[in-house]
Amino acid sequence: MKRTMIPALLILTLMTMSSISVTYADEAATGTTTAEKSAENIKTEDKKETETASPENNKETENSNPENNKETETANPGDNKESENAKPEDSKETETIAGLVFIGPAEDLSLEQALTDALTSGASIKAAEIQKQADAANAKANAESLSDMNAANENENTFSKSERDKVKKARDYYSTMADRNFEATQNAITYKVNNAYYSLLNAGEGVRIAKENVTLQKNLLALVNEKLSLGVASKQDVLNAEMNLKNAESSLSTAEVSLAEKKIAFNNELGYEDMQRVRLTSELSLKNIPDLSVDTAVTDALANRNELYTSAFNIYTTEKELNNYSAYPKSSAKYLTALNNYHSAQNSYNSKEDAIKKEVRINYANMGSSKVLAENSKLSAEKAKESYEIQLSKYKLGLATLSDVQQAQISWADGQKAYAEAILNCNLAIITFELSATVGMSSTSL
């Protein structure tokens, strides 16, 4: 009987495939891949390079110059441990972000403390206090004018009751507006500090996500190289993994620049030096929706807002002016001008009233929508992480492509960033709604 000869090359190929299948089957059972072991070896061989180049490794090496012991923090605001080699007597702690050095000692600030500092000693509140004194001076001037009128009328009827009432109304208006304007400035500062604080937390979260992405891309590159050595990945896969790692490192650099910008902006808002080192202790978490119905908020806004208070005063003064010309012919220029001013004041009040109603209702809707978006973004980020883990496991077993893993990783990173941004927007929307029911955030020029 004639024998069929099996080529030696085919036998070698079948043996290699069998070895690979057994290797990945064992990996699936144990949860440890050959690629992961290789990645550990690569990390060990490149340890020195990684510690100096990787953004997440900021500790000094053991062989560093003892004279160079200033602390260098990671870009993440929450990671602020001192270098083990720092000199105890050296209180000049530093934090380097995107090449910019922020100098300590660090200011540990919760959101509440930041608000307290800004509302008691910040540059904006100091300017508001000066303006309040100026507004109070206007009120005092009107009070003195009223006293002079009353004194003059004791001897003869120099000023009419209408004129005295107008000055009295002006006195009360300026006195009240001094406090109202100051409160509006406090509200504006409250919003700005919240915005600066949450924006800085958001930027810090962006750096954390970018660092995590770099680490995952490095691990993925090591895995692809291991697959290439086993003959189950192409050189093109390696090139793609290398390009994705470079893109991740570029994204990290961009995120660090944004973090540096937000730190400087925060320092400016709090009245600190531009390069003051700060350490935020509050978390980037969702605020609770206030127990304030939209109808109640509208009612409060109509009773409190500065715009309407000033418009009401303008109606009063123009009405008094019109009364002064009530004896004039209705076709006279003085009467018609006074009448037009009165109607304009009324129209201005009505327009502002409608605008405020609309503003409060839209703020309420934005708040609710932002809350839903934040909650959905959190869920999407969690699902994206789960998808990435599934694709990575499948890729290790040869059941998914490198492109599948990379796309899942991008979706996960984008999902985390979207969630952080959604928290920022939701918290600011809540603050905006709450403040819209008060005197507002706009001062009135007196």
Steps between C-alpha positions, in 0.01 A plus 500: 500500500633845403583733788405867508797717601428803722740789434726586792406870477131417544579284805701789653215744434243272663722454804545878534124566477434229755754658736339843459148361560613324818676816616188718459274234648720491810501878511121514482476256790757669719429864408874564431626545147844446357467853364439633849812321625693645208360842578638464853843415357488795265395730785793371708750553219367850428451601863755779498364651179140471618567670834648806328270521197163373622276776643363275769842433656621811674707365786874562504727205421715355774814627327379857457716790615442544878513876448200484271225398741206723421175312482343458158135398504304321237258712302208340683397746777415209728851352485709719729732269693842642577811351347669258739835666429384857572697687762294558817629854523397581143148646517508610134278229356435512125267346246593494131221485243558543126840649577356761738614489862240574768662598827388403851441449776175363362166647597259222602158626400154355518231667292352652814835647606562639154161675509570637846837638392358659186206657684711641782839594362485465120569793267144497363337523842735780600393696192135426586550637851639824356204526263261437787650796685454716190136392468444573868646848443237560230229399743643736761509786249130451427427482873678831552308655213175389658605653831580828326159499331318440826699773672423747222130418518485587869525869410324497166352241267802484267474136392183315411405171659556332166859626486571392856344157437722458195816574697386271781438222251846555352655483845329170575586363155872577521518367855332173402695464175829530686418173675340345193799570278734357760290182520497472121879526496520228764281281278721566199810411701331183626429389144849586375675316785280193451575513128875536557508226766298243306684587177832432672372170635376412151839583349670283762266215410590551135868453582423186703305352210776590254764337721290188531465491121878523455551207739241287320652579162844398626363172627319442172819566302684243713222250435515560123877454501456168680244391244738599222771282651253209497406566141138594568530876446632706213762771491220738401327423830817601682520824302135577578556435871806726497306778329217470751750526785642819351150640460425418862818677612405805292155503659663489842717799412191694390316404818789623714503836321129533572561412865771766528265759348224410744738521796607850400139605443402362840784685670396824332141455613608441860747789495807275529825534309478346152741217582376426853477127561150394605360164601124456469345273761139490377400241242352539153159363594142586411317754714148422616210661318360774730155464652373806315213475254509701181186693598646598836826600333314726255306665782819556701681642198224753428516615860879511530674576174695824476385567146135524605574701813680762293230498232233555766694801629520640148123466464454694825732784397355535149147495641590781741650692208183450298290628791706818501375571149142388552378861469676548167311458174494138396654600168791691655855371452573481873189295574551266203865445593409421860221267384735320262759453777234354728377255236860400419563426868189284514594312183853445632362352822263267312774386262740424784228319693431274199871444444556399863209256493643343186853493643398323822293240315778429251751474785271247667471297180878511442558381855274198455642420157858528627421261785363239260796544267746454789328183617491358146863596444600306810316192373655538154850522647441185703371312193795624293743364759323163498514494120872575502570217744300258282680603181839472670423150624378396155812645340721298732319189380522601134126567477519876444723733301738763632273763349209371709704541819626845408155625410361368828780672691430832327130468581579433865731802529248723322224369726694588813574850371137551403387398849741741668385781270136412571559530876655844449210620286235358732647658812526840331143467371377436856684805632369717215141397573533562873652846453243603238233499771693754712607858421697348214864542404485845339561828681313817405695813426386779732 
